[in-house]
Amino acid sequence: MKIDLNSDLGESWGAYAKGEDDDVLKIITSANIACGYHAGDPLIMTETVKTAIENNVSIGAHPSFMDLQGFGRRRLIGDSIAEIERQIAYQIGALQGIAATCDASVTHVKCHGALGNIIAEDQEMADAVAKAVKSVDSNLTLVVMPNMATERAADRHGLRMAKEIYADRNYLDNGNLVPRSEPQAIIHDAEQAAARVIQMLHEKTITSISGQKISMDVDTVCVHGDNPAAVDMAKKIRDILVDNGFELYGFNQFVD
């Protein structure tokens, strides 16, 4: 009955502001912080880390394809598997450096956007991510899509893992997320999202858009920080978790 509540944050960049990070960080237990490739910069990363520390929120790296223009949501081709591995290591190291200036540590890694969707299905890419994480710090927790390539990669490389469900995203029959280009991809209603999370946790299943039930264990629930309903949704989900007897904890307390 322990569960983590995470969100993808630090996704502003330079003069461009995105999300309600300060409010979300008062609700969640773990933050996945953009590392400069799809969003974020040294100042935004530092501010997000500091606010996370103030709220006792675990600090995680949120690496992506190098795609500021597309916010990391485009499938980029041309980079080799070795290059992808080094890009992941680079981004984790960037956040570790920022965290060190704040006397903090990075606890986990969760891939963003198109990269996260691809590694859920592409075993070679998932293994590259797991290898990068292990090379940088074998004690890091890798956030994975249950029953998919990322879970197999984490297991194969001996990493701690946290199995994640999404409060505000719909699923395909293979257990991956509905692409954002599809009209049913995102759930905007906070009440619907909260009720759905409890159903998934109690039943240990997700329901795809076709109605198929998929069994899975769950360690962490994600609410996207760039969802316009993020603050209200995060509050409702936290409240319903507590009301249903779940104890919230962050990755800084994670033991597999």
ROSE-245786 format. One line per field, with one value per residue (C-alpha): residue number from 0; y, z, x. Coordinates in nm, 3 decimals. Each point is the difference from the previous one (the first is absolute). Example, Ala and Ser with C-alpha at 12.3 -4.5 7.8 and 13.67 -1.06 7.14 Angstrom:
<pts>
i: c(0  1)
north: c(-0.450  0.344)
up: c(0.780  -0.066)
east: c(1.230  0.137)
</pts>
This chain:
<pts>
i: c(0  1  2  3  4  5  6  7  8  9  10  11  12  13  14  15  16  17  18  19  20  21  22  23  24  25  26  27  28  29  30  31  32  33  34  35  36  37  38  39  40  41  42  43  44  45  46  47  48  49  50  51  52  53  54  55  56  57  58  59  60  61  62  63  64  65  66  67  68  69  70  71  72  73  74  75  76  77  78  79  80  81  82  83  84  85  86  87  88  89  90  91  92  93  94  95  96  97  98  99  100  101  102  103  104  105  106  107  108  109  110  111  112  113  114  115  116  117  118  119  120  121  122  123  124  125  126  127  128  129  130  131  132  133  134  135  136  137  138  139  140  141  142  143  144  145  146  147  148  149  150  151  152  153  154  155  156  157  158  159  160  161  162  163  164  165  166  167  168  169  170  171  172  173  174  175  176  177  178  179  180  181  182  183  184  185  186  187  188  189  190  191  192  193  194  195  196  197  198  199  200  201  202  203  204  205  206  207  208  209  210  211  212  213  214  215  216  217  218  219  220  221  222  223  224  225  226  227  228  229  230  231  232  233  234  235  236  237  238  239  240  241  242  243  244  245  246  247  248  249  250  251  252  253  254  255)
north: c(0.000  0.232  0.209  0.280  0.296  0.155  0.280  0.120  0.347  0.264  0.022  0.374  0.130  0.344  0.257  -0.268  -0.115  -0.329  -0.168  0.084  -0.158  0.175  -0.114  -0.353  -0.046  0.056  -0.305  -0.267  -0.217  -0.028  0.242  -0.088  0.307  0.091  -0.003  0.251  -0.214  0.050  0.276  0.136  0.189  0.037  0.271  -0.178  -0.328  0.167  0.171  -0.325  -0.198  0.258  0.003  -0.380  -0.002  0.248  -0.236  -0.324  -0.116  -0.251  0.132  -0.194  0.052  0.027  -0.053  0.016  0.030  0.325  0.181  0.341  0.107  -0.303  -0.025  -0.352  -0.134  -0.075  -0.329  0.103  -0.237  -0.017  -0.038  -0.337  -0.209  0.096  0.369  -0.037  -0.171  0.287  0.264  -0.160  -0.018  0.366  0.118  -0.198  0.143  0.353  -0.033  -0.170  0.301  0.245  -0.211  -0.008  0.381  -0.021  -0.276  -0.247  -0.326  -0.141  -0.309  -0.115  0.029  0.016  0.058  0.266  0.020  -0.179  -0.163  -0.144  -0.137  -0.156  -0.174  -0.157  -0.207  0.005  -0.239  0.120  0.361  -0.099  -0.187  0.307  0.210  -0.262  -0.024  0.378  0.012  -0.283  0.154  0.334  -0.140  -0.359  0.107  0.213  -0.119  -0.027  0.084  -0.255  -0.083  -0.327  -0.318  0.178  0.035  0.249  -0.243  -0.281  0.229  0.109  -0.361  -0.112  0.267  -0.046  0.342  0.099  0.071  0.172  -0.106  0.300  0.072  0.328  0.174  0.225  -0.221  -0.276  -0.331  -0.216  -0.374  -0.069  0.196  0.306  0.350  0.126  0.244  0.365  0.052  -0.212  0.165  -0.248  0.036  0.232  0.003  0.354  -0.070  -0.018  -0.203  -0.257  -0.026  -0.048  -0.270  -0.173  -0.005  -0.166  -0.259  -0.076  -0.033  -0.217  -0.227  0.011  0.048  0.274  0.021  0.082  0.222  -0.316  -0.125  -0.263  -0.064  -0.026  -0.131  0.187  0.087  0.370  0.195  0.355  0.217  0.284  0.326  0.206  0.343  0.160  -0.116  0.315  -0.195  -0.119  0.172  -0.090  -0.352  -0.056  0.121  -0.226  -0.300  0.056  0.038  -0.313  -0.200  0.103  -0.060  -0.353  -0.079  0.049  0.137  0.243  -0.019  0.127  -0.171  0.123  -0.264  -0.259  -0.356  -0.275)
up: c(0.000  -0.067  -0.316  -0.156  -0.174  -0.266  -0.254  -0.291  0.093  -0.067  -0.356  -0.038  -0.197  -0.009  -0.030  -0.062  0.298  0.003  0.279  0.359  0.155  0.338  0.068  -0.133  0.213  0.314  -0.090  -0.161  0.150  -0.295  -0.281  -0.341  -0.102  -0.362  -0.069  -0.284  -0.306  -0.035  0.260  0.304  0.041  0.288  0.173  -0.038  0.111  0.309  0.093  -0.040  0.206  0.278  0.012  0.000  0.298  0.188  -0.046  0.072  -0.357  -0.160  -0.290  -0.326  -0.347  -0.292  -0.312  -0.357  -0.362  -0.074  -0.117  0.152  -0.301  0.023  0.382  -0.030  -0.150  -0.347  -0.095  -0.109  -0.216  -0.093  0.340  0.065  0.306  0.141  -0.050  0.174  0.295  0.034  -0.031  0.289  0.213  -0.083  0.111  0.324  0.074  -0.065  0.262  0.242  -0.031  0.067  0.292  0.150  0.009  0.216  0.226  -0.146  -0.194  -0.302  0.090  -0.324  -0.378  -0.218  -0.375  -0.163  -0.294  -0.323  0.154  0.283  -0.243  -0.224  0.275  0.127  -0.321  -0.141  0.204  -0.140  0.087  0.343  0.069  -0.104  0.255  0.273  -0.080  0.023  0.334  0.141  -0.124  0.164  0.331  0.050  0.304  -0.209  -0.043  -0.360  -0.047  -0.242  -0.190  0.156  -0.208  -0.277  -0.131  0.269  0.277  -0.171  -0.048  0.365  0.110  -0.244  0.117  0.370  0.060  0.257  -0.178  0.067  -0.205  -0.108  -0.100  -0.136  0.156  -0.297  -0.301  -0.178  -0.102  -0.311  0.006  0.014  0.327  -0.156  0.004  -0.263  -0.216  0.080  -0.361  0.068  0.144  0.290  0.115  0.299  0.292  0.112  0.263  0.347  0.155  -0.279  0.030  0.378  -0.017  -0.275  0.207  0.295  -0.229  -0.152  0.339  0.157  -0.302  -0.107  -0.356  -0.258  -0.250  -0.360  -0.224  -0.152  0.345  0.036  0.357  0.037  0.327  0.156  0.331  0.083  0.206  -0.117  -0.154  -0.241  -0.042  -0.285  0.114  -0.334  0.013  0.058  0.271  0.167  0.339  0.050  -0.129  0.223  0.306  -0.071  -0.064  0.315  0.206  -0.141  0.054  0.367  0.043  -0.135  0.247  -0.220  0.153  -0.231  -0.026  -0.239  -0.181  0.274  0.216  -0.275  0.079  -0.252)
east: c(0.000  0.294  -0.001  0.204  -0.164  0.224  -0.011  0.215  0.122  0.265  -0.128  0.034  0.297  0.158  -0.280  -0.263  -0.208  -0.188  -0.195  -0.089  0.307  -0.006  -0.356  0.050  0.313  -0.209  -0.211  0.220  0.274  0.241  0.093  0.141  0.201  0.077  0.373  0.035  -0.073  -0.377  -0.033  0.179  0.325  0.249  -0.204  -0.336  0.156  0.147  -0.327  -0.192  0.251  -0.008  -0.380  -0.004  0.238  -0.222  -0.296  0.192  -0.061  0.236  0.208  0.013  0.146  -0.243  0.216  -0.126  0.102  0.184  -0.313  -0.069  -0.206  -0.229  0.000  0.141  -0.321  0.135  0.160  0.348  0.201  0.366  0.166  0.160  -0.078  0.341  -0.079  -0.336  0.172  0.247  -0.272  -0.189  0.314  0.076  -0.343  0.005  0.344  -0.124  -0.271  0.239  0.230  -0.283  -0.126  0.351  0.009  -0.314  0.139  -0.248  0.011  -0.182  -0.204  -0.160  -0.025  -0.311  0.016  -0.215  -0.234  0.082  0.307  -0.210  -0.259  0.265  0.195  -0.321  -0.004  0.355  0.214  0.334  -0.080  -0.128  0.322  0.200  -0.188  0.049  0.372  0.035  -0.178  0.208  0.326  -0.074  -0.130  -0.113  -0.205  -0.236  -0.358  -0.121  -0.367  -0.148  -0.316  -0.124  0.027  0.190  0.356  0.107  -0.092  0.192  0.301  0.005  -0.022  0.269  0.246  -0.072  -0.154  -0.254  -0.324  -0.330  -0.302  -0.203  -0.358  -0.131  -0.297  -0.068  0.083  -0.188  0.155  0.022  -0.062  0.376  0.034  0.165  -0.150  -0.243  0.202  -0.066  -0.105  -0.310  -0.315  -0.030  0.360  -0.047  -0.244  -0.080  -0.267  0.158  -0.282  0.015  0.378  -0.012  -0.267  0.194  0.320  -0.172  -0.156  0.341  0.167  -0.270  -0.042  0.368  -0.119  -0.027  -0.284  0.093  -0.213  -0.148  -0.105  0.271  0.124  0.378  0.145  0.292  0.162  0.032  0.255  -0.059  -0.273  0.081  -0.190  0.143  0.116  -0.090  -0.361  -0.215  -0.184  0.321  -0.037  -0.365  0.059  0.305  -0.195  -0.296  0.222  0.203  -0.319  -0.163  0.319  0.015  -0.374  0.048  0.277  0.305  0.320  0.178  0.375  0.266  0.284  0.236  -0.175  -0.028  0.106  -0.074)
</pts>
